[in-house]
Amino acid sequence: MTRKQRRTVFILTGMTVIAFAAFLVLSALQDSIVFFYSPSDVETKNIEAGRRVRIGGLVGQGTVAKGAGTQINFDISDGGSTIQVSYNGLLPDLFREGQGVIAEGRLESPRKFIADTILAKHDENYMPPEVADSLKKQGVWRGEGDQAKSVKPRSGPAL
């Protein structure tokens, strides 16, 4: 083989290895990516059952029902649509009716969600940005001002 042919083979082999590594990384990420949807998005985008997603909105007034053990059922609404959520576990201390919440789990049907993680709003001023944006689109935003407030990371200790 000439020098030019060896260089071409070396470059093609390197590009093949890089492409294969990128494929492996993207395949691994595909399984761990969880998308956020509002109840209206679930209804309009026809998300397939069994898919792992995050659903966010407000906990419906009068919808929290405790079952046997740690089983809890409640509704999440964004003002346009409502999804019934079933969760087995301990709820965060800040979880209550009328508050913002994000539930992560699997969609059983377009109106039924099985959650394995519940995230409640941080404090009286915090609303997850995704939930606030979704509520603004539906016209039911009840926050102060136009911007959703979030926790800003500290830059380090002050000297």
BAMIBA-301233 format. One record per residue: residue number from 1; x, y, z of N, C-alpha, C in turn. Coordinates in nm, 4 decimals. Example, Ala and Ser with C-alpha at 12.3 -4.5 7.8 and 13.67 -1.06 7.14 Angstrom:
% BAMIBA-301233
+------+----------+----------+----------+----------+----------+----------+----------+----------+----------+
| resi |     n_c1 |     n_c2 |     n_c3 |    ca_c1 |    ca_c2 |    ca_c3 |     c_c1 |     c_c2 |     c_c3 |
+------+----------+----------+----------+----------+----------+----------+----------+----------+----------+
|    1 |   1.3190 |  -0.5690 |   0.7800 |   1.2300 |  -0.4500 |   0.7800 |   1.3200 |  -0.3300 |   0.7800 |
|    2 |   1.2850 |  -0.2250 |   0.7080 |   1.3670 |  -0.1060 |   0.7140 |   1.2900 |   0.0030 |   0.7870 |
+------+----------+----------+----------+----------+----------+----------+----------+----------+----------+
This chain:
% BAMIBA-301233
+------+----------+----------+----------+----------+----------+----------+----------+----------+----------+
| resi |     n_c1 |     n_c2 |     n_c3 |    ca_c1 |    ca_c2 |    ca_c3 |     c_c1 |     c_c2 |     c_c3 |
+------+----------+----------+----------+----------+----------+----------+----------+----------+----------+
|    1 |   0.0825 |  -0.1172 |   0.0000 |   0.0000 |   0.0000 |   0.0000 |   0.0876 |   0.1244 |   0.0000 |
|    2 |   0.0388 |   0.2198 |  -0.0722 |   0.1123 |   0.3463 |  -0.0741 |   0.0782 |   0.4264 |   0.0512 |
|    3 |   0.1530 |   0.5290 |   0.0704 |   0.1328 |   0.6149 |   0.1858 |  -0.0057 |   0.6797 |   0.1852 |
|    4 |  -0.0502 |   0.7214 |   0.0718 |  -0.1794 |   0.7859 |   0.0585 |  -0.2918 |   0.6866 |   0.0908 |
|    5 |  -0.2789 |   0.5621 |   0.0456 |  -0.3801 |   0.4610 |   0.0730 |  -0.3857 |   0.4277 |   0.2226 |
|    6 |  -0.2693 |   0.4181 |   0.2872 |  -0.2659 |   0.3907 |   0.4311 |  -0.3313 |   0.5041 |   0.5098 |
|    7 |  -0.3022 |   0.6260 |   0.4711 |  -0.3620 |   0.7413 |   0.5377 |  -0.5139 |   0.7404 |   0.5202 |
|    8 |  -0.5628 |   0.7091 |   0.4028 |  -0.7059 |   0.7031 |   0.3762 |  -0.7725 |   0.5935 |   0.4599 |
|    9 |  -0.7101 |   0.4763 |   0.4670 |  -0.7635 |   0.3667 |   0.5482 |  -0.7649 |   0.4070 |   0.6959 |
|   10 |  -0.6598 |   0.4704 |   0.7435 |  -0.6512 |   0.5145 |   0.8822 |  -0.7616 |   0.6166 |   0.9143 |
|   11 |  -0.7828 |   0.7114 |   0.8259 |  -0.8859 |   0.8136 |   0.8463 |  -1.0247 |   0.7505 |   0.8440 |
|   12 |  -1.0531 |   0.6624 |   0.7496 |  -1.1836 |   0.5964 |   0.7425 |  -1.2085 |   0.5088 |   0.8652 |
|   13 |  -1.1061 |   0.4394 |   0.9123 |  -1.1196 |   0.3568 |   1.0326 |  -1.1484 |   0.4444 |   1.1541 |
|   14 |  -1.0792 |   0.5549 |   1.1666 |  -1.1026 |   0.6473 |   1.2775 |  -1.2423 |   0.7053 |   1.2748 |
|   15 |  -1.2886 |   0.7439 |   1.1568 |  -1.4238 |   0.7988 |   1.1449 |  -1.5284 |   0.6929 |   1.1782 |
|   16 |  -1.5038 |   0.5681 |   1.1402 |  -1.5966 |   0.4593 |   1.1721 |  -1.6035 |   0.4370 |   1.3224 |
|   17 |  -1.4904 |   0.4384 |   1.3898 |  -1.4869 |   0.4194 |   1.5348 |  -1.5592 |   0.5343 |   1.6051 |
|   18 |  -1.5375 |   0.6567 |   1.5611 |  -1.6037 |   0.7730 |   1.6204 |  -1.7546 |   0.7658 |   1.5971 |
|   19 |  -1.7965 |   0.7280 |   1.4779 |  -1.9398 |   0.7166 |   1.4485 |  -2.0038 |   0.6079 |   1.5341 |
|   20 |  -1.9353 |   0.4959 |   1.5528 |  -1.9880 |   0.3875 |   1.6352 |  -1.9988 |   0.4311 |   1.7818 |
|   21 |  -1.8994 |   0.5028 |   1.8313 |  -1.9026 |   0.5527 |   1.9695 |  -2.0174 |   0.6519 |   1.9872 |
|   22 |  -2.0384 |   0.7405 |   1.8903 |  -2.1492 |   0.8359 |   1.8972 |  -2.2831 |   0.7631 |   1.8967 |
|   23 |  -2.2945 |   0.6595 |   1.8167 |  -2.4166 |   0.5789 |   1.8128 |  -2.4438 |   0.5146 |   1.9484 |
|   24 |  -2.3418 |   0.4590 |   2.0124 |  -2.3586 |   0.3972 |   2.1434 |  -2.4021 |   0.4989 |   2.2489 |
|   25 |  -2.3416 |   0.6175 |   2.2470 |  -2.3770 |   0.7219 |   2.3431 |  -2.5216 |   0.7664 |   2.3218 |
|   26 |  -2.5601 |   0.7910 |   2.1991 |  -2.6971 |   0.8345 |   2.1705 |  -2.7991 |   0.7259 |   2.2039 |
|   27 |  -2.7652 |   0.6016 |   2.1820 |  -2.8553 |   0.4918 |   2.2181 |  -2.8747 |   0.4848 |   2.3688 |
|   28 |  -2.7675 |   0.5037 |   2.4443 |  -2.7780 |   0.5011 |   2.5903 |  -2.8600 |   0.6194 |   2.6411 |
|   29 |  -2.8433 |   0.7369 |   2.5823 |  -2.9185 |   0.8546 |   2.6240 |  -3.0665 |   0.8434 |   2.5901 |
|   30 |  -3.0977 |   0.7748 |   2.4827 |  -3.2368 |   0.7600 |   2.4396 |  -3.3218 |   0.6988 |   2.5503 |
|   31 |  -3.2653 |   0.6036 |   2.6250 |  -3.3397 |   0.5363 |   2.7305 |  -3.3541 |   0.6215 |   2.8557 |
|   32 |  -3.2667 |   0.7174 |   2.8765 |  -3.2707 |   0.7943 |   3.0010 |  -3.3312 |   0.9336 |   2.9842 |
|   33 |  -3.3655 |   0.9741 |   2.8657 |  -3.4259 |   1.1058 |   2.8435 |  -3.5729 |   1.1004 |   2.8847 |
|   34 |  -3.6148 |   1.1968 |   2.9665 |  -3.7534 |   1.2045 |   3.0111 |  -3.8052 |   1.3427 |   2.9709 |
|   35 |  -3.9096 |   1.3463 |   2.8893 |  -3.9659 |   1.4717 |   2.8422 |  -4.0738 |   1.5221 |   2.9364 |
|   36 |  -4.0893 |   1.6548 |   2.9428 |  -4.1912 |   1.7186 |   3.0253 |  -4.3119 |   1.7536 |   2.9391 |
|   37 |  -4.4303 |   1.7223 |   2.9911 |  -4.5551 |   1.7564 |   2.9230 |  -4.6555 |   1.8093 |   3.0242 |
|   38 |  -4.7416 |   1.8963 |   2.9786 |  -4.8561 |   1.9380 |   3.0592 |  -4.9706 |   1.8428 |   3.0248 |
|   39 |  -5.0766 |   1.8388 |   3.1061 |  -5.1907 |   1.7529 |   3.0712 |  -5.2493 |   1.7838 |   2.9329 |
|   40 |  -5.2511 |   1.9104 |   2.8932 |  -5.3017 |   1.9452 |   2.7597 |  -5.2107 |   1.8906 |   2.6501 |
|   41 |  -5.0784 |   1.8951 |   2.6746 |  -4.9842 |   1.8395 |   2.5766 |  -5.0058 |   1.6901 |   2.5579 |
|   42 |  -5.0299 |   1.6179 |   2.6667 |  -5.0532 |   1.4737 |   2.6582 |  -5.1747 |   1.4461 |   2.5723 |
|   43 |  -5.2777 |   1.5267 |   2.5895 |  -5.4012 |   1.5070 |   2.5144 |  -5.3837 |   1.5406 |   2.3659 |
|   44 |  -5.3178 |   1.6525 |   2.3363 |  -5.3084 |   1.6978 |   2.1973 |  -5.1987 |   1.6267 |   2.1182 |
|   45 |  -5.0925 |   1.5854 |   2.1840 |  -4.9805 |   1.5231 |   2.1127 |  -4.9919 |   1.3713 |   2.1027 |
|   46 |  -5.0972 |   1.3146 |   2.1584 |  -5.1212 |   1.1700 |   2.1508 |  -4.9976 |   1.0882 |   2.1886 |
|   47 |  -4.9504 |   1.1067 |   2.3091 |  -4.8328 |   1.0357 |   2.3577 |  -4.8716 |   0.8921 |   2.3866 |
|   48 |  -4.7903 |   0.7980 |   2.3399 |  -4.8236 |   0.6569 |   2.3520 |  -4.8150 |   0.6097 |   2.4966 |
|   49 |  -4.9000 |   0.5140 |   2.5296 |  -4.9025 |   0.4564 |   2.6643 |  -4.7722 |   0.3802 |   2.6898 |
|   50 |  -4.7282 |   0.3821 |   2.8156 |  -4.6065 |   0.3117 |   2.8537 |  -4.4811 |   0.3956 |   2.8443 |
|   51 |  -4.4910 |   0.5132 |   2.7872 |  -4.3742 |   0.5997 |   2.7715 |  -4.3440 |   0.6721 |   2.9029 |
|   52 |  -4.2170 |   0.6834 |   2.9366 |  -4.1744 |   0.7513 |   3.0593 |  -4.1688 |   0.9015 |   3.0318 |
|   53 |  -4.2447 |   0.9784 |   3.1109 |  -4.2538 |   1.1234 |   3.0930 |  -4.2657 |   1.1909 |   3.2293 |
|   54 |  -4.2595 |   1.3231 |   3.2265 |  -4.2907 |   1.4068 |   3.3424 |  -4.4160 |   1.4857 |   3.3084 |
|   55 |  -4.5095 |   1.4883 |   3.4025 |  -4.6339 |   1.5621 |   3.3873 |  -4.6346 |   1.6699 |   3.4945 |
|   56 |  -4.6663 |   1.7929 |   3.4562 |  -4.6674 |   1.9011 |   3.5537 |  -4.7923 |   1.9845 |   3.5458 |
|   57 |  -4.8315 |   2.0397 |   3.6585 |  -4.9477 |   2.1265 |   3.6661 |  -4.9831 |   2.1518 |   3.8110 |
|   58 |  -5.1079 |   2.1836 |   3.8352 |  -5.1561 |   2.2092 |   3.9698 |  -5.2352 |   2.0890 |   4.0202 |
|   59 |  -5.2170 |   2.0553 |   4.1471 |  -5.2939 |   1.9477 |   4.2090 |  -5.4372 |   1.9971 |   4.2234 |
|   60 |  -5.5314 |   1.9205 |   4.1723 |  -5.6716 |   1.9604 |   4.1743 |  -5.7285 |   1.9694 |   4.3152 |
|   61 |  -5.8118 |   2.0696 |   4.3399 |  -5.8780 |   2.0872 |   4.4697 |  -5.9747 |   1.9711 |   4.4937 |
|   62 |  -5.9629 |   1.9086 |   4.6094 |  -6.0531 |   1.8000 |   4.6465 |  -6.0283 |   1.6689 |   4.5751 |
|   63 |  -5.9137 |   1.6537 |   4.5086 |  -5.8899 |   1.5313 |   4.4325 |  -5.7929 |   1.4357 |   4.5008 |
|   64 |  -5.7287 |   1.4774 |   4.6093 |  -5.6317 |   1.3908 |   4.6768 |  -5.7073 |   1.2860 |   4.7574 |
|   65 |  -5.6858 |   1.1579 |   4.7213 |  -5.7515 |   1.0458 |   4.7892 |  -5.6454 |   0.9455 |   4.8306 |
|   66 |  -5.6375 |   0.9191 |   4.9595 |  -5.5400 |   0.8237 |   5.0112 |  -5.6022 |   0.6855 |   5.0121 |
|   67 |  -5.5244 |   0.5887 |   4.9633 |  -5.5706 |   0.4507 |   4.9599 |  -5.5028 |   0.3693 |   5.0683 |
|   68 |  -5.4941 |   0.2406 |   5.0456 |  -5.4311 |   0.1500 |   5.1411 |  -5.2809 |   0.1743 |   5.1461 |
|   69 |  -5.2267 |   0.1784 |   5.2649 |  -5.0827 |   0.1983 |   5.2813 |  -5.0408 |   0.3370 |   5.2368 |
|   70 |  -4.9477 |   0.3415 |   5.1441 |  -4.8967 |   0.4698 |   5.0956 |  -4.9518 |   0.5056 |   4.9572 |
|   71 |  -5.0569 |   0.4367 |   4.9143 |  -5.1182 |   0.4628 |   4.7840 |  -5.1941 |   0.5947 |   4.7875 |
|   72 |  -5.1672 |   0.6833 |   4.6899 |  -5.2331 |   0.8133 |   4.6822 |  -5.2750 |   0.8383 |   4.5381 |
|   73 |  -5.3969 |   0.8857 |   4.5205 |  -5.4475 |   0.9238 |   4.3891 |  -5.4862 |   1.0711 |   4.3939 |
|   74 |  -5.4543 |   1.1425 |   4.2868 |  -5.4903 |   1.2842 |   4.2764 |  -5.4902 |   1.3233 |   4.1299 |
|   75 |  -5.5425 |   1.4408 |   4.1017 |  -5.5469 |   1.4919 |   3.9644 |  -5.4472 |   1.6051 |   3.9482 |
|   76 |  -5.3855 |   1.6109 |   3.8304 |  -5.3007 |   1.7236 |   3.7916 |  -5.3708 |   1.7925 |   3.6758 |
|   77 |  -5.3848 |   1.9239 |   3.6867 |  -5.4544 |   2.0005 |   3.5841 |  -5.3716 |   2.1224 |   3.5456 |
|   78 |  -5.3851 |   2.1629 |   3.4202 |  -5.3224 |   2.2871 |   3.3751 |  -5.4279 |   2.3885 |   3.3336 |
|   79 |  -5.5511 |   2.3636 |   3.3706 |  -5.6601 |   2.4534 |   3.3351 |  -5.7329 |   2.4102 |   3.2095 |
|   80 |  -5.6672 |   2.3348 |   3.1244 |  -5.7292 |   2.2877 |   3.0011 |  -5.7655 |   2.1413 |   3.0074 |
|   81 |  -5.6773 |   2.0612 |   3.0618 |  -5.6983 |   1.9175 |   3.0728 |  -5.6573 |   1.8704 |   3.2112 |
|   82 |  -5.7023 |   1.7508 |   3.2439 |  -5.6720 |   1.6914 |   3.3737 |  -5.6265 |   1.5482 |   3.3530 |
|   83 |  -5.5272 |   1.5069 |   3.4309 |  -5.4781 |   1.3690 |   3.4281 |  -5.4857 |   1.3141 |   3.5699 |
|   84 |  -5.5394 |   1.1931 |   3.5837 |  -5.5444 |   1.1273 |   3.7133 |  -5.4097 |   1.0593 |   3.7383 |
|   85 |  -5.3514 |   1.0884 |   3.8541 |  -5.2198 |   1.0353 |   3.8896 |  -5.2354 |   0.9377 |   4.0046 |
|   86 |  -5.1686 |   0.8238 |   3.9920 |  -5.1651 |   0.7243 |   4.0979 |  -5.0201 |   0.7118 |   4.1430 |
|   87 |  -4.9973 |   0.7233 |   4.2734 |  -4.8612 |   0.7223 |   4.3279 |  -4.8577 |   0.6357 |   4.4527 |
|   88 |  -4.7552 |   0.5526 |   4.4632 |  -4.7378 |   0.4687 |   4.5809 |  -4.6060 |   0.5080 |   4.6459 |
|   89 |  -4.6141 |   0.5813 |   4.7556 |  -4.4948 |   0.6256 |   4.8250 |  -4.5251 |   0.7442 |   4.9136 |
|   90 |  -4.4202 |   0.7990 |   4.9713 |  -4.4353 |   0.9143 |   5.0586 |  -4.4307 |   1.0419 |   4.9759 |
|   91 |  -4.5241 |   1.1312 |   5.0029 |  -4.5293 |   1.2588 |   4.9311 |  -4.4354 |   1.3596 |   4.9967 |
|   92 |  -4.3837 |   1.4546 |   4.9183 |  -4.3032 |   1.5617 |   4.9781 |  -4.3863 |   1.6422 |   5.0779 |
|   93 |  -4.3213 |   1.7016 |   5.1768 |  -4.3911 |   1.7795 |   5.2791 |  -4.4697 |   1.8960 |   5.2204 |
|   94 |  -4.4215 |   1.9537 |   5.1107 |  -4.4867 |   2.0711 |   5.0527 |  -4.6000 |   2.0367 |   4.9567 |
|   95 |  -4.6308 |   1.9082 |   4.9400 |  -4.7387 |   1.8657 |   4.8503 |  -4.8736 |   1.8995 |   4.9130 |
|   96 |  -4.9595 |   1.9688 |   4.8384 |  -5.0961 |   1.9971 |   4.8820 |  -5.1803 |   2.0370 |   4.7614 |
|   97 |  -5.3100 |   2.0392 |   4.7839 |  -5.4035 |   2.0753 |   4.6770 |  -5.3825 |   2.2197 |   4.6342 |
|   98 |  -5.3927 |   2.2439 |   4.5042 |  -5.3784 |   2.3781 |   4.4501 |  -5.2345 |   2.4213 |   4.4280 |
|   99 |  -5.1371 |   2.3384 |   4.4621 |  -4.9959 |   2.3719 |   4.4474 |  -4.9391 |   2.3095 |   4.3200 |
|  100 |  -4.8294 |   2.3676 |   4.2721 |  -4.7612 |   2.3145 |   4.1556 |  -4.6887 |   2.1863 |   4.1894 |
|  101 |  -4.6903 |   2.0926 |   4.0960 |  -4.6276 |   1.9628 |   4.1175 |  -4.5811 |   1.9070 |   3.9836 |
|  102 |  -4.4755 |   1.8271 |   3.9895 |  -4.4304 |   1.7517 |   3.8726 |  -4.4259 |   1.6056 |   3.9129 |
|  103 |  -4.4891 |   1.5201 |   3.8336 |  -4.4904 |   1.3769 |   3.8578 |  -4.4124 |   1.3091 |   3.7457 |
|  104 |  -4.3217 |   1.2205 |   3.7832 |  -4.2434 |   1.1465 |   3.6840 |  -4.2824 |   1.0006 |   3.6922 |
|  105 |  -4.3075 |   0.9406 |   3.5765 |  -4.3470 |   0.8004 |   3.5731 |  -4.3867 |   0.7592 |   3.4330 |
|  106 |  -4.4837 |   0.6666 |   3.4253 |  -4.5270 |   0.6130 |   3.2963 |  -4.6734 |   0.6452 |   3.2707 |
|  107 |  -4.7016 |   0.6788 |   3.1473 |  -4.8375 |   0.7082 |   3.1037 |  -4.9084 |   0.5751 |   3.0787 |
|  108 |  -5.0167 |   0.5505 |   3.1517 |  -5.0928 |   0.4269 |   3.1338 |  -5.1954 |   0.4430 |   3.0218 |
|  109 |  -5.2569 |   0.5611 |   3.0161 |  -5.3505 |   0.5966 |   2.9098 |  -5.3490 |   0.7491 |   2.9028 |
|  110 |  -5.4166 |   0.8101 |   2.8049 |  -5.4119 |   0.9563 |   2.7952 |  -5.4648 |   1.0296 |   2.9181 |
|  111 |  -5.5426 |   0.9636 |   3.0033 |  -5.5988 |   1.0293 |   3.1219 |  -5.5523 |   0.9653 |   3.2530 |
|  112 |  -5.4626 |   0.8661 |   3.2474 |  -5.4174 |   0.7951 |   3.3672 |  -5.2657 |   0.7866 |   3.3659 |
|  113 |  -5.2054 |   0.8239 |   3.4785 |  -5.0600 |   0.8303 |   3.4904 |  -5.0172 |   0.7577 |   3.6172 |
|  114 |  -4.9172 |   0.6717 |   3.6069 |  -4.8612 |   0.6006 |   3.7210 |  -4.7273 |   0.6656 |   3.7536 |
|  115 |  -4.7209 |   0.7355 |   3.8664 |  -4.6007 |   0.8092 |   3.9042 |  -4.5122 |   0.7255 |   3.9950 |
|  116 |  -4.3811 |   0.7420 |   3.9794 |  -4.2870 |   0.6815 |   4.0735 |  -4.2068 |   0.7881 |   4.1471 |
|  117 |  -4.2186 |   0.9142 |   4.1048 |  -4.1539 |   1.0266 |   4.1718 |  -4.2473 |   1.1472 |   4.1684 |
|  118 |  -4.2585 |   1.2153 |   4.2813 |  -4.3383 |   1.3375 |   4.2901 |  -4.2477 |   1.4499 |   4.3385 |
|  119 |  -4.2464 |   1.5596 |   4.2648 |  -4.1694 |   1.6775 |   4.3023 |  -4.2683 |   1.7902 |   4.3307 |
|  120 |  -4.2631 |   1.8428 |   4.4529 |  -4.3529 |   1.9516 |   4.4895 |  -4.2802 |   2.0838 |   4.4748 |
|  121 |  -4.3561 |   2.1898 |   4.4754 |  -4.2958 |   2.3208 |   4.4604 |  -4.2045 |   2.3504 |   4.5781 |
|  122 |  -4.0999 |   2.4250 |   4.5545 |  -3.9926 |   2.4483 |   4.6509 |  -4.0350 |   2.5332 |   4.7688 |
|  123 |  -4.0903 |   2.6484 |   4.7459 |  -4.1420 |   2.7346 |   4.8514 |  -4.2544 |   2.8188 |   4.7938 |
|  124 |  -4.3008 |   2.9154 |   4.8687 |  -4.4164 |   2.9927 |   4.8236 |  -4.3898 |   3.0764 |   4.6988 |
|  125 |  -4.2635 |   3.0964 |   4.6627 |  -4.2312 |   3.1778 |   4.5451 |  -4.1886 |   3.0959 |   4.4243 |
|  126 |  -4.1665 |   2.9681 |   4.4404 |  -4.1093 |   2.8882 |   4.3322 |  -4.2167 |   2.8097 |   4.2582 |
|  127 |  -4.2053 |   2.8112 |   4.1267 |  -4.2875 |   2.7268 |   4.0406 |  -4.1920 |   2.6764 |   3.9337 |
|  128 |  -4.1847 |   2.5452 |   3.9101 |  -4.0954 |   2.4970 |   3.8050 |  -4.1233 |   2.5714 |   3.6742 |
|  129 |  -4.0200 |   2.6194 |   3.6053 |  -4.0412 |   2.6998 |   3.4846 |  -4.1285 |   2.6319 |   3.3799 |
|  130 |  -4.1141 |   2.4981 |   3.3655 |  -4.1945 |   2.4268 |   3.2668 |  -4.3424 |   2.4336 |   3.3025 |
|  131 |  -4.3724 |   2.4175 |   3.4321 |  -4.5114 |   2.4221 |   3.4769 |  -4.5670 |   2.5631 |   3.4601 |
|  132 |  -4.4886 |   2.6642 |   3.4991 |  -4.5342 |   2.8034 |   3.4863 |  -4.5620 |   2.8389 |   3.3410 |
|  133 |  -4.4732 |   2.7992 |   3.2500 |  -4.4940 |   2.8280 |   3.1082 |  -4.6196 |   2.7596 |   3.0563 |
|  134 |  -4.6404 |   2.6345 |   3.0980 |  -4.7591 |   2.5617 |   3.0549 |  -4.8860 |   2.6278 |   3.1073 |
|  135 |  -4.8839 |   2.6712 |   3.2343 |  -5.0008 |   2.7375 |   3.2913 |  -5.0268 |   2.8720 |   3.2256 |
|  136 |  -4.9196 |   2.9427 |   3.1873 |  -4.9366 |   3.0700 |   3.1173 |  -5.0030 |   3.0490 |   2.9820 |
|  137 |  -4.9643 |   2.9424 |   2.9119 |  -5.0246 |   2.9135 |   2.7817 |  -5.1738 |   2.8862 |   2.7951 |
|  138 |  -5.2126 |   2.8230 |   2.9070 |  -5.3533 |   2.7904 |   2.9298 |  -5.4318 |   2.9074 |   2.9872 |
|  139 |  -5.3607 |   3.0132 |   3.0303 |  -5.4264 |   3.1306 |   3.0849 |  -5.4688 |   3.1174 |   3.2301 |
|  140 |  -5.4073 |   3.0247 |   3.3047 |  -5.4440 |   3.0066 |   3.4455 |  -5.3287 |   3.0372 |   3.5399 |
|  141 |  -5.2284 |   3.1070 |   3.4936 |  -5.1123 |   3.1413 |   3.5758 |  -5.1551 |   3.2315 |   3.6900 |
|  142 |  -5.1187 |   3.1930 |   3.8148 |  -5.1569 |   3.2699 |   3.9322 |  -5.0358 |   3.3260 |   4.0045 |
|  143 |  -4.9209 |   3.3267 |   3.9422 |  -4.7988 |   3.3726 |   4.0074 |  -4.7860 |   3.5228 |   4.0063 |
|  144 |  -4.6852 |   3.5696 |   4.0788 |  -4.6572 |   3.7125 |   4.0817 |  -4.5736 |   3.7491 |   3.9607 |
|  145 |  -4.6128 |   3.8496 |   3.8873 |  -4.5366 |   3.8943 |   3.7711 |  -4.5478 |   3.7975 |   3.6555 |
|  146 |  -4.4683 |   3.8231 |   3.5515 |  -4.4727 |   3.7390 |   3.4324 |  -4.3717 |   3.6258 |   3.4360 |
|  147 |  -4.2675 |   3.6388 |   3.5122 |  -4.1602 |   3.5403 |   3.5108 |  -4.1810 |   3.4377 |   3.6209 |
|  148 |  -4.1535 |   3.3118 |   3.5903 |  -4.1510 |   3.2085 |   3.6937 |  -4.0217 |   3.2245 |   3.7703 |
|  149 |  -4.0304 |   3.2219 |   3.9012 |  -3.9109 |   3.2399 |   3.9827 |  -3.8466 |   3.1048 |   4.0050 |
|  150 |  -3.7172 |   3.1018 |   4.0023 |  -3.6465 |   2.9773 |   4.0278 |  -3.5298 |   3.0044 |   4.1207 |
|  151 |  -3.4760 |   2.8988 |   4.1753 |  -3.3642 |   2.9110 |   4.2666 |  -3.2378 |   2.9328 |   4.1856 |
|  152 |  -3.1617 |   3.0368 |   4.2201 |  -3.0380 |   3.0650 |   4.1484 |  -2.9225 |   3.0021 |   4.2246 |
|  153 |  -2.8290 |   2.9361 |   4.1533 |  -2.7174 |   2.8743 |   4.2223 |  -2.6229 |   2.9806 |   4.2780 |
|  154 |  -2.5635 |   2.9514 |   4.3910 |  -2.4669 |   3.0426 |   4.4499 |  -2.3356 |   3.0347 |   4.3749 |
|  155 |  -2.2659 |   3.1475 |   4.3692 |  -2.1387 |   3.1480 |   4.2998 |  -2.0243 |   3.1086 |   4.3909 |
|  156 |  -2.0478 |   3.0997 |   4.5184 |  -1.9441 |   3.0594 |   4.6123 |  -1.9512 |   3.1465 |   4.7360 |
|  157 |  -1.8698 |   3.1156 |   4.8358 |  -1.8761 |   3.1925 |   4.9593 |  -1.8237 |   3.3341 |   4.9392 |
|  158 |  -1.8889 |   3.4272 |   5.0078 |  -1.8456 |   3.5663 |   5.0011 |  -1.7281 |   3.5848 |   5.0978 |
|  159 |  -1.6251 |   3.6520 |   5.0518 |  -1.5077 |   3.6760 |   5.1369 |  -1.5014 |   3.8171 |   5.1829 |
+------+----------+----------+----------+----------+----------+----------+----------+----------+----------+
